[in-house]
Structures are given as C-alpha cells and as structure tokens.
Amino acid sequence: MCGAEPINCFPMLVNILSNTFLRLFNSTARIRVWSEPFYSIQSPEVRSDIFFICLSYMLILAAGLPPHFAVSSMEDYKVKSMH
C-alpha cells in the first residue's frame, strides 16, 4: 500500500484512516488521495535536453569561479591586507 518513499506514505495513511472512519459511520462515500509531488517527465528526449542544459549551466559557473578568486586575492594584494 505504501511505497518506499516516505513522502507517499502520509497521503496513503490519511486515505486509509479517512475511509475507516467513513465505514464506522456507515457512509457509502469514499475518499481518494493521490500524491505526485514532483513533475514527472515521460519523454526521454526532454529529460536529456534538461540534463544538457543543466550541465552546460554548471560548466559555465565552474569556469567563472577561478577568476573570481584570483581577482579577490589581487585586490587583497593591492590593499596589502593580511588574513
């Protein structure tokens, strides 16, 4: 009834308890609960496109970090600051 992910267990528990209380009060109604917390992508092409966009973004960020540290240390050298 409950998947391995804990985020899916709580809605299932609420569903079981709610339907149990409804049966105790002789009601014919039922409550349905579903949970899809993350948008799932079915198409593998879209998934690979998103992966390559994120990878290129991370590479651009990684390329910009070393100059940032170099400029920071050069400014410290100009001001003659000590750590």
Long-range contacts (C-beta under 8 A, 24 or more apart in sequence): 7-35, 7-37, 8-35, 11-35
